[in-house]
Amino acid sequence: MSGSQTGNWCIFYRKLSEPTVWYTMKLRRSDGIIVSAKTYDEVYKFNRFKEAFDFVKNLITEGPEPKYDAAVKRVCRRGENSFYLSGN
């Protein structure tokens, strides 16, 4: 998984146990837990859409029972620390 501060693509995910609460990915820990980002600088950004798509594909089909639902979104800076996501 390669990330960059100049990338444009991020992972928008939700836990299957919380169907209405969506997050933006900051990092994925070694135990498989995904941590959410609060500011633009914390967001894990992919340089290429295909890299982000492959990550999502593996995330939603992993193990005997998936934990997450996810999508690839374009991340854009708004102001100094905030951000917004736009569809593809």
C-alpha positions as CSV (number, residue, x, y, z in Angstrom):
1,M,0.0,0.0,0.0
2,S,1.6,3.2,-1.1
3,G,0.3,6.6,0.1
4,S,1.3,10.2,-0.5
5,Q,0.4,13.6,0.8
6,T,0.0,14.6,-2.8
7,G,-2.5,11.8,-3.6
8,N,-6.2,12.5,-4.4
9,W,-7.9,9.2,-3.5
10,C,-9.0,8.0,-0.1
11,I,-11.1,5.2,1.5
12,F,-14.6,6.0,2.8
13,Y,-15.7,3.2,5.0
14,R,-18.2,2.0,7.6
15,K,-18.3,-0.9,10.0
16,L,-20.9,-3.4,9.1
17,S,-22.1,-3.2,12.7
18,E,-22.8,0.5,12.3
19,P,-24.7,0.9,9.0
20,T,-25.2,4.7,9.1
21,V,-21.9,6.0,10.4
22,W,-19.2,6.5,7.7
23,Y,-15.5,7.4,8.3
24,T,-12.4,8.4,6.2
25,M,-9.4,6.2,6.6
26,K,-6.3,7.4,8.4
27,L,-4.4,4.1,8.7
28,R,-4.8,0.4,9.0
29,R,-3.2,-1.1,12.0
30,S,-1.3,-4.4,11.9
31,D,-4.2,-6.2,13.6
32,G,-6.6,-5.1,10.7
33,I,-8.4,-2.3,12.6
34,I,-8.9,0.9,10.5
35,V,-8.4,4.2,12.3
36,S,-10.4,7.3,11.1
37,A,-9.0,10.7,10.2
38,K,-10.2,14.0,11.6
39,T,-8.2,16.4,9.5
40,Y,-7.0,16.6,5.9
41,D,-3.4,16.0,6.8
42,E,-4.3,12.7,8.6
43,V,-6.2,11.2,5.6
44,Y,-4.4,8.3,4.0
45,K,-4.2,9.3,0.3
46,F,-3.6,7.0,-2.6
47,N,-1.9,8.3,-5.7
48,R,-3.9,6.2,-8.1
49,F,-7.5,5.2,-8.2
50,K,-6.6,1.6,-9.0
51,E,-4.5,1.2,-5.8
52,A,-7.3,2.5,-3.7
53,F,-9.8,0.3,-5.5
54,D,-7.7,-2.8,-5.0
55,F,-7.4,-1.9,-1.3
56,V,-11.2,-1.6,-1.0
57,K,-11.7,-4.9,-2.9
58,N,-9.5,-6.7,-0.4
59,L,-11.0,-5.0,2.6
60,I,-14.6,-5.9,1.8
61,T,-13.8,-9.5,0.8
62,E,-11.3,-10.4,3.5
63,G,-11.5,-13.3,5.9
64,P,-14.4,-15.6,6.6
65,E,-16.6,-12.6,7.6
66,P,-15.9,-9.1,6.4
67,K,-16.0,-6.3,9.0
68,Y,-16.2,-3.2,6.7
69,D,-18.0,-1.8,3.7
70,A,-16.0,0.8,1.8
71,A,-15.8,3.0,-1.3
72,V,-13.1,5.1,-3.0
73,K,-13.6,8.8,-3.0
74,R,-11.7,11.9,-4.1
75,V,-10.5,13.9,-1.1
76,C,-10.3,17.7,-1.3
77,R,-8.9,20.3,1.1
78,R,-11.4,22.8,2.5
79,G,-9.8,25.5,4.6
80,E,-6.8,24.9,6.7
81,N,-7.5,21.5,8.3
82,S,-10.9,20.3,7.1
83,F,-11.7,18.3,4.0
84,Y,-14.6,17.0,2.0
85,L,-15.1,13.9,-0.2
86,S,-16.5,14.0,-3.7
87,G,-17.9,11.1,-5.7
88,N,-16.2,9.5,-8.7
